[in-house]
Amino acid sequence: MEMLIKRPNNEDEFYTDEKCYILEVLNEKDDRSQSIARATVKPGVSTTLHKLLNTSEIYFILSGKALVTIDFTEKQEVLPGDVVRIPPGKAQSISNHGHEDLVFLCFCIPAFDPINYVEMS
């Protein structure tokens, strides 16, 4: 693994079946220990219920407000500056109930790998 400074390109953002936009900020082939993505959920949209096997995830809310559900618990509101920790294998969904885009960073440990993604809805 080499030292890296990376400047993500907003034009690389893509829409997913999970019903959100993703910009891979850091997900390198030479370092599978971690990854970072920026997620954007439009107002009124809930992400697809899913879980990540063998991968913990942390959300850091940058803007907007949402209701988050982890492992079928009661929905809890999250606001800018909040952090949500999601253990491996736990069902998760986030719903933008505000009037602006919900934007948050997703930190995955180890790095996100589609093979570990399981849709649950």
Secondary structure, DSSP 8 states (H G I E B T S, - for coil): ---------GGG-EE-TTSSEEEEEE--TT-TT-EEEEEEE-TT-B---EEETT-EEEEEEEES-EEEEETT---EEE-TT-EEEE-TT--EEEEE-SSS-EEEEEEEES---GGGEEE--
